[in-house]
């Protein structure tokens, strides 16, 4: 097993971007792990005991010791297994700070755009981090549920503004190379990468192309490039699974109404 005699177990939910981040980090680092899918309607004792504060995924249990919160886990894996795969965080302190800044931006802006809209159903809210996102309504929700054309236009404007900012971040971090991490994927690639299946799903569901080659060519190329990585394909669901989840969620919400 990659990682020597270390025992790694991950608790997650297959459609949530947060566990998907951790899956990506594990895969990019080449680490073997046992995956346990959690039932959000009936959380396991292991999940509750491993993350007693938030009682949500993702959780990684390393040799019996639990670590929670997606980007905390990603950084832990990078530090605990320095010899496994490429380093996700840069060695230079300034570059590390820049990477952490842009990962925080993803949490602040991209999650609010995508996840609040996607996982607004009450039974899923805690586990998808909705408590961190409900300060602002999703720009995507304005696009799809705006009552006036002005609201929808404002939603599109906010959505594309975030994408354009991320385009600048990719230009800054990559320094002309393929990924935020440079020649290889890094910390910001993982932070944003957990949302890739949902970016594709939202385009299929609503026709909104978040990373448009005409407006954000670097991001559009990054989206395609990340999806072609074998380490990505090994652990990530396709857009069809996200779409089926969204349809099922809508049916459950309608049944409860």
Secondary structure, 3 states (H helix, E strand, C coil): CCCCCCCEEEEECCCCHHHHHHHHHHHHCCCCCEEEECCCCCCCHHHHHHCCCCCCCCEEEECCEEEECHHHHHHHHHHHCCCCCCCCCCCCHHHHHHHHHHHHHHHHHHHHHHHHHHCCCHHHHHHHCHHHCCCCCCHHHHHHHCCCHHHHHHHHHHHHHHHHHHHHHHHHHHCCCCECCECCCCHHHHHHHCCHHHHHHHHHHHCCCCCCCCCCHHHHHHHHHHHCCHHHHCCCCCHHHHHHHHHHHHHHHHHHC
